[in-house]
Amino acid sequence: MLEESAEPRALRGAHLTSLMREDLELFGVVELEERIELLRTEIGRTEAQLTRKRAGREAADALFKLNKD
């Protein structure tokens, strides 16, 4: 059976890099406002994930610190 070749995965952050290169001059006021709202939502999602990761790291650090004593 022949397998289809998998397409290469985009590098992490590639979509963000692509967004940063877009010519904003081509967007209207409403489109720019919508873009800003979407970016703010993504920032909130990213900050929430960062908080979860830090909490997990702190819990792991605390656990290993207890085992050293």
C-alpha positions in Angstrom: 0.0 0.0 0.0 1.4 3.4 -1.0 1.5 6.0 1.7 0.9 9.7 0.9 3.8 11.9 1.7 3.2 14.1 4.7 3.5 17.8 4.1 6.2 19.5 6.1 4.9 21.1 9.3 5.2 24.8 9.6 7.7 26.0 12.1 6.5 27.2 15.4 5.6 30.8 15.2 5.6 30.8 11.4 2.0 32.0 11.2 2.8 34.9 13.6 5.8 35.8 11.5 3.6 35.8 8.4 1.1 38.1 10.1 3.9 40.5 11.0 4.9 40.8 7.4 1.4 41.6 6.1 1.0 45.1 4.6 -1.4 46.8 7.0 -1.9 49.6 4.5 -4.3 47.2 2.6 -6.7 46.9 5.6 -9.6 49.1 6.3 -10.4 50.6 9.7 -13.0 47.9 10.6 -10.5 45.2 9.5 -7.8 46.7 11.6 -10.1 46.9 14.6 -11.0 43.2 14.2 -7.4 42.3 13.8 -6.5 44.1 17.0 -9.3 42.3 18.9 -8.2 38.9 17.6 -4.6 39.6 18.6 -5.7 40.7 22.1 -7.6 37.5 22.4 -4.6 35.5 21.4 -2.4 37.4 23.9 -4.9 36.5 26.6 -4.8 32.8 25.6 -1.0 32.9 25.5 -0.7 34.5 28.9 -3.1 31.9 30.4 -1.0 29.1 29.0 2.2 30.8 30.3 0.5 31.0 33.8 -0.3 27.3 33.7 3.2 26.4 32.6 4.8 28.5 35.4 2.4 26.9 38.0 3.4 23.4 36.8 7.1 24.3 36.9 6.7 25.8 40.4 4.9 22.7 41.6 7.6 20.4 40.2 10.4 22.6 41.7 8.7 22.4 45.1 8.3 18.7 44.8 12.0 18.1 44.0 13.1 20.6 46.6 11.1 18.6 49.3 12.9 15.4 48.1 16.3 17.0 48.6 15.8 17.9 52.2 
